[in-house]
């Protein structure tokens, strides 16, 4: 049946009225849904529904929520300049229900929106189309986020690609170019919306405002600011991108990924403008700049590929794409996880990266690879924990890109990095931070250490450490684990994984039982309690009393700027004041034992049940907990650093645009994406998992 109009919102008269549903497409330029609505000639009702509860554990982090709030203000102002009365905002725990009510309130006859490709959005969009169609509403959706739709890019047999290189080659050799970007509409007629209510959207609470104020000093959300950032990159760093992209101590990347994630910047516009630059430099014989364009476009390709994988394998953010990885015995240890988050692993480049992430919500793409590789291969923590922490803290947190990056690092992609090789953070430090400026900026304890020792202070002579004011194990920790021990432990874990995989395969081949079965039958390792943000599951009403989450993970706070990391307590309890915190704590003197004893101490702390492949209970460190004296205010800081502003705002896509098999993702200068020796040793097990059962359950 048709939806009746409501006189409160100016409905009732005959004619077309179109609701344009904004999501991660917060721009008026090259917005196909908005452009189609404006061309239709009817009244346009621009709308945004804030329904973060639908995302489950991937509730947007503090910095992401701040970005959304700023971008919506910018979008609302742009729509008003085009003639719209306002951007109608609604708050609900169910976006479909909220949109259905908005359609009834406005008497809309059509709903337009742009595609998203994560599994939650795919299911929600299908449900929305079914419900609105049943109400007699015309629903149309458009591509605004990709160069090509996922179903357009297939191999010669009509099947989806399973490796990045052939996928991107096919994209570049398609018979038709991506559509040219659309200009903003000249005018939008929204009719009379004065009586159509909008909900006040609350994106931050009082405890977050101080931290968020610092973000505004470095980042400029909004589609017009995104356009300025793109222009600045095209006219500046792009020409030297191939040379400078590896430098972690400078703003040498595009700084565009938050704009791309929230849809403030059209990927088609980026692609076409970079291709035009490449053509100009090719005609001028500037081969270095031409190569820079190729590498940067490759980073755009990785973003495309992340959505391509998410569409074709909708559980890629939860389960490995290679079947044998479901048997890997991850180390379920919240103490390791906490030390990694705090930037106190004892490896300077890793620690500097984690402290920058905490303080600014941003990480250079090379440093993301370093810290995630350390997380997975040295600490052997479950990769989903790291991905979730990135989601909570990054300005450009992007589920599809983060899943691609972490799956690549874990070796669970057919063209992923070899899982059995550990990159040395010391060597990575001299590669990406050769002068140590990045480490000195974020680890002031090491600021006086000579460059010769900056990435491996444990090898520095005692006299050098004393002159630099460094006491290892006191004001800067000793390495959490020796790399040689980590390599041995990784080999043991891999052996256990292959044994479990072989036993399962043999059991299934014998036909006795189904063995351990598909990994869909094995529940993923639960997130630590500290990553399970508690949110109000009740839909917020359009009143001034709408509350944000009552309990907030303090890991999302920008730290207090202090001169030292020595403090009696470095994390706020998850419950801000009522109950006793019973989580495992990192003791204040965790690294005070002599160096010759620390490896034994770590080994003794780990029990035999510490590893898990989904079938064993975790065994955490047994360590004394320090309690905060009553009346002492907790610190919201886990890092010691000064704020460093950046020009132009924002950050690059998750995965680096090019990489080698050693430390860079998806090498552009190699015949194959990565070394195949690891896969070749076990060819029978390296198959993509069958996701049909999982997709049917979504």
Secondary structure, DSSP 8 states (H G I E B T S, - for coil): ------GGGT--SSS-EEEEEESS---STT-HHHHHHHHH-SEEEEEEEE-GGGGGGG---HHHHHHHHHHHHHHHHHHHHTT-S--EEEE-S-HHHHHHHHHHHHT-SEEEEE---SHHHHHHHHHHHHHHHHTT-EEEEE--S-SS-GGG---TTS---SSHHHHHHHHHT-SS---------S-------TTS---------HHHHHHHHHHTTT---SHHHHHHHHHHHHTTGGGGHHHHTT-TTS--S---HHHHHTTSS-HHHHHHHHHHHHHHHHHHT-HHHHHHHHHHHHHHHHHHHHHHHHHHSTTTTTS-SBGGGGG--EE--HHHHHHHHHT-SS-HHHHHHHHHHHHHS---HHHHHHHHHIIIIIS---HHHHHHHHHHH-TT--HHHHHHHHHHHHT-STT---TT----HHHHHHHH-TTSHHHHHH-GGGTTS-GGGTT-GGGS-HHHHHHHT--BTTTB---SS-HHHHHHHHHHHHHHHHHHHHHHHHHHHHTS--TT--GGGS------GGG------S---SSTT----SS--GGGS-----S-S--S--S--SSSSSS---S----TTTT-S-HHHHHHHHHHHS-TT-EESSSS-------------TT------S--------TT-----SS-SS--TTTSSS-SSSSSSS--HHHHHTGGG--B---HHHHHH-
